[in-house]
Amino acid sequence: MSLAITQLSTADFGLRWLWITPLVLVAALIAGTAIGETPIPVDTILKVLANQLLGADYAVDRIDAGIIWNYRLSRAVVAACCGTSLALAGVVLQALLRNPLADPYLMGISAGASTGAVAVAVAGIGAGALSLSLGAFVGALLAFGIVVMLAHAANSGVGGGRGVQAAGAIILAGIAGSQLFNALTAFIITKSASAEQARGIMFWLMGNLSGVRWADVSLAVPAALFGLLVCLWHRRSLDAFTFGADSAASMGIAVRPVRGMLIIAMALVTAVMVSIVGAIGFVGLVIPHAMRFIVGSRHTRLVPATALAGAVFLIGSDILSRVLVSGQVLPIGVITSLIGAPAFALILVRGKRS
């Protein structure tokens, strides 16, 4: 009887999310399009969408139409994709590494992706054969590989308390890897970029959605959907990994192939987002923890909840970046860090008490 009730409640939860998710996401996208230094009425946004998507012929001011379609809507869509991807990457890394502080930013993946993207764009590495996204992907994998090797070397020979030691070593290795690749990025910019290039790249590295257009949407949307589908497909494996690799193996999961595929998938989507908007911190750390508090640790619930919350969070952060300082657009990474740093401290304090 209790099992039937549990299954029914899970089904009801999934059904609610099936209806709520599109509505919340559409509302967030409309808010991201409407709110700015110059507010735009919602009815104007709907008319522009009808004109562009349905071939309607509503009379709309050309300037407003240009702002909505060519600037704000594409920016909101990319922000949603980026928030979804980074939040899901945090969920996966935290499950695989069994570490509540793991996320693409702290694990060096974002820093490595930034280095790869800058190396291709500024230093010309690859001689035109590598795209910006591919360069970012190579950098992300290289950075994560170095972090894993550092953590493994730090844990070799550890006796009692190995799990606690490993958790700390992973984070310390991630910080070291991030600093290394941030230094490499700065070196490449200093050596190869002009003063104008350096200024633009440094602003981009802090997270910048100002230059986003529909061409970026065509890259961000497939990457975000790919990351979401991979997480949903492996949601039961992620549940098993939260109890350790041995437990996952005992449940019949091919640990190494599944873990490797998940890490590569998350590195790929992170690299794509970094190549579009730069490195944005704390999304993969804050959102998964907030969603665990709300919906629990079962990945059947956690994955879709985190995907939606990540999208809404980054759209909201982008809105704040445009309105917080009058006449100036802040890097979105500044907003996420202002929110994420206190959350990071809270997680550390709660973990210490536990």
Helices and strands as residue ranges (DSSP letters): H 2-34, H 42-54, H 62-66, I 67-72, H 73-97, H 109-121, H 132-155, H 162-192, H 195-205, H 214-233, H 235-241, H 245-250, H 255-277, H 283-295, H 299-323, H 332-353
